[in-house]
Amino acid sequence: MKTAKRLAFYEIAAARAQSAKTFDGKVYKLQGAVAVEHETGSIKRVADIYYDIRSVRDHNQRIMAKRRHKEEELKEVSHKSS
């Protein structure tokens, strides 16, 4: 069985990631290494919220990485091609 690749915070900034959702329900729009909170507009660095991120979505709104528990690593999600 193939293990999922860990997604580091600098890979999120460099990847095609568009948004991230945290365990407390906040949604951030990702702009490089900066995350802008959807409702309040507050700005944080991706490195500062990395351990709170539950899922990361790409520009097509498909989940590209996720974790189920806060203690787990953020892992890439592979999508089956149809």
N, CA, C and O atoms as CSV, one atom per row, in Angstrom:
chain,resi,resn,atom,element,x,y,z
A,1,MET,N,N,0.841,-1.181,0.000
A,1,MET,CA,C,0.000,0.000,0.000
A,1,MET,C,C,0.884,1.242,0.000
A,1,MET,O,O,1.835,1.331,0.776
A,2,LYS,N,N,0.580,2.176,-0.847
A,2,LYS,CA,C,1.372,3.404,-0.980
A,2,LYS,C,C,0.981,4.393,0.112
A,2,LYS,O,O,-0.202,4.626,0.362
A,3,THR,N,N,1.987,4.969,0.753
A,3,THR,CA,C,1.699,5.962,1.790
A,3,THR,C,C,1.556,7.336,1.156
A,3,THR,O,O,2.208,7.649,0.160
A,4,ALA,N,N,0.700,8.141,1.744
A,4,ALA,CA,C,0.460,9.496,1.235
A,4,ALA,C,C,1.638,10.393,1.592
A,4,ALA,O,O,2.256,10.235,2.645
A,5,LYS,N,N,1.936,11.322,0.717
A,5,LYS,CA,C,3.047,12.248,0.914
A,5,LYS,C,C,2.625,13.379,1.847
A,5,LYS,O,O,1.529,13.925,1.728
A,6,ARG,N,N,3.512,13.718,2.772
A,6,ARG,CA,C,3.267,14.824,3.689
A,6,ARG,C,C,3.379,16.127,2.914
A,6,ARG,O,O,4.251,16.273,2.058
A,7,LEU,N,N,2.497,17.071,3.214
A,7,LEU,CA,C,2.510,18.379,2.557
A,7,LEU,C,C,2.970,19.423,3.571
A,7,LEU,O,O,2.248,19.735,4.519
A,8,ALA,N,N,4.171,19.962,3.370
A,8,ALA,CA,C,4.741,20.960,4.278
A,8,ALA,C,C,4.154,22.333,3.986
A,8,ALA,O,O,3.586,22.550,2.916
A,9,PHE,N,N,4.286,23.257,4.925
A,9,PHE,CA,C,3.691,24.592,4.762
A,9,PHE,C,C,4.269,25.338,3.575
A,9,PHE,O,O,3.545,26.078,2.910
A,10,TYR,N,N,5.550,25.166,3.289
A,10,TYR,CA,C,6.141,25.860,2.137
A,10,TYR,C,C,5.664,25.263,0.819
A,10,TYR,O,O,5.674,25.945,-0.206
A,11,GLU,N,N,5.245,23.998,0.831
A,11,GLU,CA,C,4.684,23.384,-0.370
A,11,GLU,C,C,3.268,23.903,-0.641
A,11,GLU,O,O,2.848,23.990,-1.795
A,12,ILE,N,N,2.545,24.242,0.408
A,12,ILE,CA,C,1.211,24.839,0.241
A,12,ILE,C,C,1.355,26.184,-0.452
A,12,ILE,O,O,0.602,26.505,-1.372
A,13,ALA,N,N,2.322,26.963,-0.007
A,13,ALA,CA,C,2.534,28.289,-0.590
A,13,ALA,C,C,2.953,28.199,-2.051
A,13,ALA,O,O,2.562,29.042,-2.859
A,14,ALA,N,N,3.739,27.194,-2.399
A,14,ALA,CA,C,4.238,27.053,-3.762
A,14,ALA,C,C,3.285,26.277,-4.667
A,14,ALA,O,O,3.420,26.320,-5.890
A,15,ALA,N,N,2.336,25.578,-4.081
A,15,ALA,CA,C,1.431,24.715,-4.852
A,15,ALA,C,C,0.270,25.512,-5.437
A,15,ALA,O,O,0.206,26.736,-5.322
A,16,ARG,N,N,-0.627,24.793,-6.054
A,16,ARG,CA,C,-1.801,25.383,-6.684
A,16,ARG,C,C,-2.939,25.577,-5.677
A,16,ARG,O,O,-4.094,25.727,-6.074
A,17,ALA,N,N,-2.627,25.576,-4.401
A,17,ALA,CA,C,-3.632,25.707,-3.356
A,17,ALA,C,C,-4.320,27.061,-3.408
A,17,ALA,O,O,-3.676,28.088,-3.620
A,18,GLN,N,N,-5.632,27.054,-3.214
A,18,GLN,CA,C,-6.392,28.294,-3.235
A,18,GLN,C,C,-6.956,28.633,-1.862
A,18,GLN,O,O,-6.995,29.802,-1.479
A,19,SER,N,N,-7.393,27.618,-1.117
A,19,SER,CA,C,-7.981,27.901,0.182
A,19,SER,C,C,-7.645,26.795,1.175
A,19,SER,O,O,-7.289,25.678,0.801
A,20,ALA,N,N,-7.770,27.147,2.455
A,20,ALA,CA,C,-7.519,26.197,3.531
A,20,ALA,C,C,-8.591,26.378,4.587
A,20,ALA,O,O,-9.005,27.500,4.877
A,21,LYS,N,N,-9.038,25.271,5.162
A,21,LYS,CA,C,-10.021,25.305,6.246
A,21,LYS,C,C,-9.343,24.766,7.497
A,21,LYS,O,O,-8.630,23.765,7.444
A,22,THR,N,N,-9.569,25.435,8.620
A,22,THR,CA,C,-8.939,25.035,9.868
A,22,THR,C,C,-9.900,24.206,10.717
A,22,THR,O,O,-11.087,24.102,10.408
A,23,PHE,N,N,-9.374,23.622,11.784
A,23,PHE,CA,C,-10.192,22.804,12.671
A,23,PHE,C,C,-11.258,23.627,13.390
A,23,PHE,O,O,-12.276,23.074,13.807
A,24,ASP,N,N,-11.050,24.925,13.543
A,24,ASP,CA,C,-12.060,25.761,14.202
A,24,ASP,C,C,-13.085,26.316,13.212
A,24,ASP,O,O,-13.926,27.133,13.587
A,25,GLY,N,N,-13.023,25.877,11.940
A,25,GLY,CA,C,-14.039,26.241,10.956
A,25,GLY,C,C,-13.741,27.476,10.125
A,25,GLY,O,O,-14.538,27.838,9.258
A,26,LYS,N,N,-12.613,28.132,10.367
A,26,LYS,CA,C,-12.268,29.323,9.585
A,26,LYS,C,C,-11.764,28.911,8.206
A,26,LYS,O,O,-11.086,27.894,8.057
A,27,VAL,N,N,-12.105,29.719,7.198
A,27,VAL,CA,C,-11.650,29.475,5.833
A,27,VAL,C,C,-10.718,30.608,5.429
A,27,VAL,O,O,-11.049,31.785,5.575
A,28,TYR,N,N,-9.557,30.238,4.924
A,28,TYR,CA,C,-8.552,31.202,4.509
A,28,TYR,C,C,-8.324,31.093,3.010
A,28,TYR,O,O,-8.221,29.991,2.470
A,29,LYS,N,N,-8.246,32.225,2.347
A,29,LYS,CA,C,-7.848,32.267,0.943
A,29,LYS,C,C,-6.334,32.358,0.940
A,29,LYS,O,O,-5.759,33.207,1.621
A,30,LEU,N,N,-5.686,31.491,0.178
A,30,LEU,CA,C,-4.229,31.445,0.168
A,30,LEU,C,C,-3.675,32.252,-0.988
A,30,LEU,O,O,-4.105,32.107,-2.132
A,31,GLN,N,N,-2.723,33.094,-0.673
A,31,GLN,CA,C,-2.044,33.927,-1.670
A,31,GLN,C,C,-0.552,33.809,-1.415
A,31,GLN,O,O,0.038,34.637,-0.720
A,32,GLY,N,N,0.054,32.773,-1.981
A,32,GLY,CA,C,1.464,32.497,-1.712
A,32,GLY,C,C,1.644,32.050,-0.282
A,32,GLY,O,O,1.005,31.092,0.153
A,33,ALA,N,N,2.508,32.728,0.463
A,33,ALA,CA,C,2.768,32.368,1.854
A,33,ALA,C,C,1.859,33.116,2.821
A,33,ALA,O,O,2.076,33.079,4.032
A,34,VAL,N,N,0.833,33.801,2.291
A,34,VAL,CA,C,-0.088,34.594,3.108
A,34,VAL,C,C,-1.480,33.972,3.053
A,34,VAL,O,O,-1.920,33.505,2.002
A,35,ALA,N,N,-2.165,33.972,4.189
A,35,ALA,CA,C,-3.531,33.468,4.279
A,35,ALA,C,C,-4.437,34.601,4.749
A,35,ALA,O,O,-4.167,35.245,5.762
A,36,VAL,N,N,-5.518,34.837,4.000
A,36,VAL,CA,C,-6.476,35.889,4.336
A,36,VAL,C,C,-7.764,35.222,4.791
A,36,VAL,O,O,-8.375,34.467,4.034
A,37,GLU,N,N,-8.180,35.496,6.025
A,37,GLU,CA,C,-9.391,34.892,6.577
A,37,GLU,C,C,-10.615,35.412,5.829
A,37,GLU,O,O,-10.753,36.616,5.613
A,38,HIS,N,N,-11.492,34.508,5.440
A,38,HIS,CA,C,-12.622,34.811,4.559
A,38,HIS,C,C,-13.588,35.842,5.140
A,38,HIS,O,O,-13.966,36.782,4.441
A,39,GLU,N,N,-13.989,35.694,6.378
A,39,GLU,CA,C,-15.026,36.560,6.944
A,39,GLU,C,C,-14.490,37.882,7.492
A,39,GLU,O,O,-15.104,38.929,7.287
A,40,THR,N,N,-13.356,37.844,8.183
A,40,THR,CA,C,-12.866,39.068,8.835
A,40,THR,C,C,-11.812,39.806,8.016
A,40,THR,O,O,-11.587,40.999,8.221
A,41,GLY,N,N,-11.169,39.104,7.094
A,41,GLY,CA,C,-10.114,39.733,6.306
A,41,GLY,C,C,-8.780,39.800,7.018
A,41,GLY,O,O,-7.849,40.435,6.523
A,42,SER,N,N,-8.667,39.153,8.178
A,42,SER,CA,C,-7.399,39.176,8.902
A,42,SER,C,C,-6.344,38.388,8.122
A,42,SER,O,O,-6.648,37.387,7.472
A,43,ILE,N,N,-5.122,38.855,8.201
A,43,ILE,CA,C,-4.029,38.278,7.426
A,43,ILE,C,C,-3.064,37.562,8.368
A,43,ILE,O,O,-2.657,38.102,9.396
A,44,LYS,N,N,-2.705,36.320,7.986
A,44,LYS,CA,C,-1.733,35.530,8.740
A,44,LYS,C,C,-0.799,34.853,7.761
A,44,LYS,O,O,-1.111,34.721,6.577
A,45,ARG,N,N,0.337,34.429,8.255
A,45,ARG,CA,C,1.256,33.650,7.440
A,45,ARG,C,C,0.792,32.193,7.444
A,45,ARG,O,O,0.270,31.707,8.448
A,46,VAL,N,N,0.981,31.510,6.338
A,46,VAL,CA,C,0.603,30.096,6.248
A,46,VAL,C,C,1.354,29.297,7.307
A,46,VAL,O,O,0.798,28.367,7.891
A,47,ALA,N,N,2.609,29.652,7.558
A,47,ALA,CA,C,3.401,28.957,8.576
A,47,ALA,C,C,2.761,29.057,9.961
A,47,ALA,O,O,2.879,28.132,10.765
A,48,ASP,N,N,2.084,30.177,10.246
A,48,ASP,CA,C,1.464,30.371,11.558
A,48,ASP,C,C,0.195,29.548,11.741
A,48,ASP,O,O,-0.138,29.177,12.866
A,49,ILE,N,N,-0.512,29.259,10.666
A,49,ILE,CA,C,-1.759,28.492,10.786
A,49,ILE,C,C,-1.604,27.040,10.335
A,49,ILE,O,O,-2.570,26.277,10.373
A,50,TYR,N,N,-0.406,26.651,9.912
A,50,TYR,CA,C,-0.194,25.322,9.329
A,50,TYR,C,C,-0.717,24.196,10.215
A,50,TYR,O,O,-1.386,23.292,9.714
A,51,TYR,N,N,-0.437,24.222,11.493
A,51,TYR,CA,C,-0.841,23.122,12.383
A,51,TYR,C,C,-2.325,23.156,12.734
A,51,TYR,O,O,-2.828,22.220,13.355
A,52,ASP,N,N,-3.033,24.212,12.349
A,52,ASP,CA,C,-4.475,24.288,12.542
A,52,ASP,C,C,-5.238,23.896,11.280
A,52,ASP,O,O,-6.456,23.721,11.331
A,53,ILE,N,N,-4.547,23.753,10.148
A,53,ILE,CA,C,-5.221,23.453,8.875
A,53,ILE,C,C,-5.747,22.031,8.869
A,53,ILE,O,O,-5.029,21.082,9.184
A,54,ARG,N,N,-7.021,21.903,8.502
A,54,ARG,CA,C,-7.668,20.600,8.368
A,54,ARG,C,C,-7.648,20.118,6.920
A,54,ARG,O,O,-7.372,18.947,6.658
A,55,SER,N,N,-7.944,21.027,5.967
A,55,SER,CA,C,-7.946,20.642,4.553
A,55,SER,C,C,-7.492,21.806,3.681
A,55,SER,O,O,-7.637,22.973,4.043
A,56,VAL,N,N,-6.942,21.459,2.532
A,56,VAL,CA,C,-6.465,22.437,1.561
A,56,VAL,C,C,-7.131,22.123,0.228
A,56,VAL,O,O,-7.151,20.971,-0.205
A,57,ARG,N,N,-7.678,23.154,-0.425
A,57,ARG,CA,C,-8.350,22.979,-1.712
A,57,ARG,C,C,-7.594,23.700,-2.817
A,57,ARG,O,O,-6.933,24.713,-2.585
A,58,ASP,N,N,-7.707,23.150,-4.037
A,58,ASP,CA,C,-7.061,23.779,-5.190
A,58,ASP,C,C,-8.026,24.729,-5.883
A,58,ASP,O,O,-9.123,24.972,-5.381
A,59,HIS,N,N,-7.628,25.267,-7.029
A,59,HIS,CA,C,-8.453,26.245,-7.750
A,59,HIS,C,C,-9.743,25.646,-8.298
A,59,HIS,O,O,-10.663,26.391,-8.636
A,60,ASN,N,N,-9.838,24.313,-8.394
A,60,ASN,CA,C,-11.072,23.641,-8.830
A,60,ASN,C,C,-11.937,23.216,-7.644
A,60,ASN,O,O,-12.918,22.493,-7.818
A,61,GLN,N,N,-11.574,23.665,-6.434
A,61,GLN,CA,C,-12.274,23.343,-5.188
A,61,GLN,C,C,-12.207,21.858,-4.839
A,61,GLN,O,O,-13.057,21.354,-4.105
A,62,ARG,N,N,-11.208,21.160,-5.359
A,62,ARG,CA,C,-10.985,19.764,-4.993
A,62,ARG,C,C,-9.992,19.722,-3.845
A,62,ARG,O,O,-9.019,20.475,-3.831
A,63,ILE,N,N,-10.233,18.851,-2.892
A,63,ILE,CA,C,-9.331,18.719,-1.751
A,63,ILE,C,C,-8.013,18.139,-2.245
A,63,ILE,O,O,-7.982,17.078,-2.868
A,64,MET,N,N,-6.919,18.854,-1.959
A,64,MET,CA,C,-5.607,18.370,-2.370
A,64,MET,C,C,-4.779,17.835,-1.198
A,64,MET,O,O,-3.811,17.102,-1.402
A,65,ALA,N,N,-5.164,18.203,0.036
A,65,ALA,CA,C,-4.492,17.689,1.234
A,65,ALA,C,C,-5.444,17.795,2.414
A,65,ALA,O,O,-6.278,18.698,2.475
A,66,LYS,N,N,-5.309,16.859,3.356
A,66,LYS,CA,C,-6.175,16.913,4.537
A,66,LYS,C,C,-5.579,16.114,5.683
A,66,LYS,O,O,-4.656,15.318,5.512
A,67,ARG,N,N,-6.145,16.359,6.857
A,67,ARG,CA,C,-5.854,15.549,8.037
A,67,ARG,C,C,-7.137,15.444,8.845
A,67,ARG,O,O,-7.937,16.379,8.869
A,68,ARG,N,N,-7.332,14.331,9.496
A,68,ARG,CA,C,-8.578,14.100,10.244
A,68,ARG,C,C,-8.477,14.549,11.691
A,68,ARG,O,O,-9.464,14.973,12.292
A,69,HIS,N,N,-7.281,14.453,12.242
A,69,HIS,CA,C,-7.066,14.847,13.631
A,69,HIS,C,C,-5.912,15.845,13.673
A,69,HIS,O,O,-4.986,15.777,12.865
A,70,LYS,N,N,-5.981,16.751,14.605
A,70,LYS,CA,C,-4.982,17.813,14.719
A,70,LYS,C,C,-3.569,17.267,14.931
A,70,LYS,O,O,-2.593,17.919,14.562
A,71,GLU,N,N,-3.456,16.088,15.517
A,71,GLU,CA,C,-2.151,15.498,15.805
A,71,GLU,C,C,-1.520,14.831,14.584
A,71,GLU,O,O,-0.323,14.546,14.596
A,72,GLU,N,N,-2.293,14.580,13.542
A,72,GLU,CA,C,-1.786,13.906,12.343
A,72,GLU,C,C,-1.045,14.870,11.427
A,72,GLU,O,O,-1.139,16.088,11.579
A,73,GLU,N,N,-0.310,14.311,10.478
A,73,GLU,CA,C,0.371,15.094,9.458
A,73,GLU,C,C,-0.623,15.486,8.369
A,73,GLU,O,O,-1.589,14.764,8.124
A,74,LEU,N,N,-0.397,16.607,7.726
A,74,LEU,CA,C,-1.201,17.034,6.583
A,74,LEU,C,C,-0.715,16.243,5.373
A,74,LEU,O,O,0.436,16.386,4.961
A,75,LYS,N,N,-1.587,15.406,4.800
A,75,LYS,CA,C,-1.198,14.496,3.721
A,75,LYS,C,C,-1.894,14.864,2.425
A,75,LYS,O,O,-3.044,15.304,2.427
A,76,GLU,N,N,-1.186,14.682,1.317
A,76,GLU,CA,C,-1.771,14.917,-0.002
A,76,GLU,C,C,-2.838,13.872,-0.276
A,76,GLU,O,O,-2.732,12.731,0.174
A,77,VAL,N,N,-3.867,14.267,-1.018
A,77,VAL,CA,C,-4.941,13.374,-1.405
A,77,VAL,C,C,-4.787,13.097,-2.899
A,77,VAL,O,O,-4.649,14.013,-3.709
A,78,SER,N,N,-4.814,11.817,-3.237
A,78,SER,CA,C,-4.737,11.495,-4.661
A,78,SER,C,C,-6.152,11.332,-5.195
A,78,SER,O,O,-7.013,10.745,-4.539
A,79,HIS,N,N,-6.379,11.858,-6.386
A,79,HIS,CA,C,-7.684,11.775,-7.021
A,79,HIS,C,C,-7.614,10.774,-8.166
A,79,HIS,O,O,-6.668,10.777,-8.954
A,80,LYS,N,N,-8.619,9.925,-8.247
A,80,LYS,CA,C,-8.696,8.972,-9.345
A,80,LYS,C,C,-9.125,9.711,-10.601
A,80,LYS,O,O,-10.063,10.507,-10.561
A,81,SER,N,N,-8.461,9.462,-11.698
A,81,SER,CA,C,-8.873,10.113,-12.945
A,81,SER,C,C,-10.005,9.308,-13.570
A,81,SER,O,O,-9.995,8.077,-13.558
A,82,SER,N,N,-10.978,10.026,-14.114
A,82,SER,CA,C,-12.139,9.348,-14.673
A,82,SER,C,C,-12.160,9.419,-16.165
A,82,SER,O,O,-13.078,8.894,-16.796
